[in-house]
């Protein structure tokens, strides 16, 4: 019986945590996210989020085209991890020490405003 109670508590925490993340994303500000994007991301990812920023041609690997299907099918969580921790062996920087959690969510909300989540069904 105690085992069932423990499992139930863990499940409640998991689902509540997911709901909490969704609520936090809804509280994000895409306007602030746009300003941060323009300051930190535009030079590589471009004004159209297409990976064709002014410095893209000089990078060792192409920046992600955030308008592409391969980017749009990534969950918000995956994109938050990429923004926060970067991508190994690519020029994609980790911004966890530069951006607050709120600023990271704001950038994500701006990206999703331009390139919405498009899950594969």
GIPE-V333109 format. One record per backbone hydrogen bond with DSSP energy under -1.0 kcal/mol. NH is the residue of the N-H (numbers start at 1). CO is the residue of the C=O. Records with the same first field share a line. If there is no record, write none. Layout:
# GIPE-V333109
NH = CO  CO
This chain:
# GIPE-V333109
5 = 1
6 = 2
7 = 3
8 = 4
9 = 5
10 = 6
11 = 7
12 = 8
13 = 9
14 = 10
15 = 11
16 = 12
17 = 13
18 = 14
19 = 15
20 = 16
21 = 17
22 = 18
23 = 19
24 = 20
25 = 21
26 = 22
27 = 23
28 = 25
33 = 29
34 = 30
35 = 31
36 = 32
37 = 33
38 = 34
39 = 35
40 = 36
41 = 37
42 = 37
44 = 41
45 = 41
46 = 42
49 = 46
51 = 45
53 = 44
55 = 43
56 = 53
58 = 55
59 = 56
66 = 49  64
68 = 65
72 = 68
73 = 69
74 = 71
79 = 75
80 = 76
81 = 77
82 = 78
83 = 79
84 = 80
85 = 81
86 = 82
87 = 92
90 = 87
95 = 83
96 = 84
98 = 95
99 = 95
104 = 100
105 = 101
106 = 102
107 = 103
108 = 104
109 = 105
110 = 106
111 = 107
112 = 108
113 = 109
114 = 110
115 = 111
118 = 72
